[in-house]
Amino acid sequence: MRRAVLVAVALYIAAHFLPAYQRGANPRLLSGWQISSETMQRLFTRPSRWILPSTNHGARFRMIYVAWLANPLFCFGVAAVLVTGRAHPRLAGAIAAAAGTGAVACTVAYAIYLPPVLFSSIVWLPGCYLWIISLLLLTTIGLHQILVRREPVPTPEQALAVASESSHDSPESARV
């Protein structure tokens, strides 16, 4: 399961370096990193613009931050699986599944709330698709951790006890 999480992280990182989207006829391609850093810069330099209602931007401007919330949710889910995944796999899976589902919900809410004029003018590029795939992969990893039953790994003493019981029960061991 650790490898699957690392694949999700690799896709997530790759998505931040690839072009994510382009708006309309604007030739400037925006990478995932540019989009995320610009959003963070707006969040910390002008927090009143997204907290207080505005007549010129309205709620659509705040939806950018809803979509950005997928990033910390993804990081939280990955940290849960990597830190507590071995000791408490179902708990880590539940946290990862909830974080991944929340991240996907934030992304879908943003896409649904965009006005059709703006949504039709956006050209989605590979970085955006990789980002969404990494969010879905985290959700799948979390659900797998929850739903797939694992047998506990036997301790060395338990393995020796099982081996000695099976060697006493077989008739071949009596002949040797």
C-alpha positions as CSV (number, residue, x, y, z in Angstrom):
1,M,0.0,0.0,0.0
2,R,2.9,2.3,0.6
3,R,3.9,2.0,-3.0
4,A,0.5,3.1,-4.1
5,V,0.7,6.1,-1.9
6,L,4.0,7.0,-3.3
7,V,2.6,6.7,-6.9
8,A,-0.2,9.1,-5.8
9,V,2.3,11.5,-4.4
10,A,4.5,11.3,-7.6
11,L,1.4,12.0,-9.8
12,Y,0.5,14.9,-7.5
13,I,4.0,16.4,-7.8
14,A,4.1,15.9,-11.5
15,A,0.8,17.6,-11.8
16,H,2.2,20.7,-10.2
17,F,5.0,21.0,-12.7
18,L,3.0,20.3,-15.9
19,P,0.7,22.8,-17.6
20,A,-2.7,22.5,-15.9
21,Y,-4.9,24.8,-17.9
22,Q,-5.2,27.7,-20.3
23,R,-7.9,30.3,-20.3
24,G,-9.5,31.1,-23.7
25,A,-7.2,32.6,-26.3
26,N,-4.6,33.6,-23.7
27,P,-1.4,31.9,-24.8
28,R,-0.1,31.7,-21.2
29,L,-0.1,28.2,-19.9
30,L,-0.5,27.9,-16.1
31,S,1.2,25.1,-14.3
32,G,-0.3,23.6,-11.2
33,W,2.4,25.2,-9.1
34,Q,1.6,28.6,-10.5
35,I,-2.1,28.2,-9.9
36,S,-1.5,27.0,-6.3
37,S,1.1,29.7,-5.5
38,E,-1.1,32.5,-6.9
39,T,-4.0,31.3,-4.9
40,M,-2.0,31.2,-1.7
41,Q,-0.6,34.6,-2.4
42,R,-4.1,36.0,-2.9
43,L,-5.3,34.2,0.2
44,F,-2.6,35.7,2.5
45,T,-2.2,39.1,0.9
46,R,-5.9,39.9,0.5
47,P,-7.9,37.7,2.8
48,S,-10.8,40.1,3.0
49,R,-11.6,39.5,-0.7
50,W,-12.5,35.9,-0.1
51,I,-14.1,36.3,3.3
52,L,-16.2,39.3,2.8
53,P,-18.8,39.5,0.0
54,S,-17.8,41.6,-3.0
55,T,-19.9,43.1,-5.7
56,N,-17.5,42.7,-8.5
57,H,-16.2,39.2,-7.8
58,G,-19.0,37.6,-5.7
59,A,-18.9,34.1,-4.6
60,R,-17.2,32.8,-7.7
61,F,-13.9,34.3,-6.5
62,R,-14.2,32.4,-3.2
63,M,-14.7,29.1,-5.1
64,I,-11.0,29.3,-6.2
65,Y,-10.1,28.7,-2.5
66,V,-12.6,25.8,-2.3
67,A,-10.8,24.2,-5.2
68,W,-7.4,24.9,-3.6
69,L,-8.6,23.2,-0.3
70,A,-8.1,19.9,-2.2
71,N,-4.3,20.4,-1.8
72,P,-4.1,20.3,2.0
73,L,-6.7,17.6,2.1
74,F,-4.6,15.5,-0.2
75,C,-1.5,16.1,2.0
76,F,-3.5,15.2,5.2
77,G,-4.7,11.9,3.7
78,V,-1.2,10.9,2.5
79,A,0.3,11.8,5.9
80,A,-2.4,9.6,7.6
81,V,-1.6,6.6,5.5
82,L,2.2,7.0,5.7
83,V,2.3,7.7,9.4
84,T,-0.4,5.4,10.9
85,G,-0.9,3.0,8.0
86,R,0.9,0.1,9.5
87,A,-0.2,0.4,13.1
88,H,-3.9,1.3,12.3
89,P,-4.6,0.5,8.7
90,R,-8.4,0.9,8.9
91,L,-8.2,4.2,10.7
92,A,-5.6,5.5,8.2
93,G,-7.7,4.3,5.4
94,A,-10.8,6.0,6.7
95,I,-8.9,9.3,7.1
96,A,-7.4,9.0,3.6
97,A,-10.8,8.1,2.0
98,A,-12.4,11.0,3.8
99,A,-9.7,13.4,2.8
100,G,-9.6,12.1,-0.8
101,T,-13.4,12.3,-1.1
102,G,-13.3,15.8,0.3
103,A,-10.6,16.9,-2.1
104,V,-12.6,15.5,-5.1
105,A,-15.8,17.2,-3.8
106,C,-13.9,20.5,-3.6
107,T,-12.7,20.1,-7.2
108,V,-16.2,19.1,-8.4
109,A,-17.9,22.0,-6.5
110,Y,-15.5,24.4,-8.2
111,A,-16.2,23.0,-11.7
112,I,-19.9,23.0,-11.2
113,Y,-20.0,26.5,-9.8
114,L,-18.1,28.0,-12.7
115,P,-20.3,30.0,-15.1
116,P,-20.7,28.2,-18.5
117,V,-19.0,31.1,-20.3
118,L,-15.9,30.8,-18.1
119,F,-16.0,27.0,-18.0
120,S,-16.2,26.7,-21.8
121,S,-13.2,29.0,-22.3
122,I,-10.8,26.9,-20.1
123,V,-8.6,24.4,-21.9
124,W,-7.8,21.6,-19.5
125,L,-4.2,20.3,-19.9
126,P,-2.4,17.2,-18.6
127,G,-1.4,18.7,-15.2
128,C,-5.1,19.1,-14.3
129,Y,-5.9,15.5,-15.2
130,L,-2.9,14.2,-13.2
131,W,-4.0,16.2,-10.2
132,I,-7.5,14.8,-10.3
133,I,-6.2,11.3,-10.8
134,S,-4.0,11.6,-7.8
135,L,-7.0,12.7,-5.7
136,L,-9.0,9.8,-6.9
137,L,-6.1,7.4,-6.3
138,L,-5.9,8.6,-2.7
139,T,-9.6,8.0,-2.2
140,T,-9.2,4.5,-3.7
141,I,-6.2,3.7,-1.5
142,G,-8.2,4.8,1.6
143,L,-11.2,2.6,0.6
144,H,-8.9,-0.3,-0.1
145,Q,-7.4,0.1,3.4
146,I,-10.9,0.0,4.9
147,L,-12.5,-2.7,2.9
148,V,-9.8,-5.3,2.3
149,R,-9.4,-7.6,5.2
150,R,-5.8,-8.4,6.1
151,E,-4.7,-11.3,8.1
152,P,-2.4,-10.1,10.9
153,V,1.3,-10.9,10.4
154,P,2.3,-13.7,12.8
155,T,5.0,-13.1,15.2
156,P,8.1,-15.4,15.0
157,E,6.8,-17.3,18.1
158,Q,3.4,-17.9,16.4
159,A,5.0,-19.0,13.2
160,L,7.2,-21.5,15.1
161,A,4.1,-22.8,17.0
162,V,2.2,-23.3,13.7
163,A,5.1,-25.0,12.1
164,S,5.7,-27.4,15.0
165,E,2.0,-28.3,15.1
166,S,1.9,-29.1,11.4
167,S,5.1,-31.2,11.6
168,H,3.7,-33.4,14.4
169,D,0.4,-34.0,12.6
170,S,1.8,-35.3,9.3
171,P,2.6,-39.0,9.0
172,E,5.7,-38.2,6.9
173,S,7.4,-36.6,9.9
174,A,6.9,-39.8,11.9
175,R,8.8,-41.9,9.3
176,V,11.9,-39.6,9.2
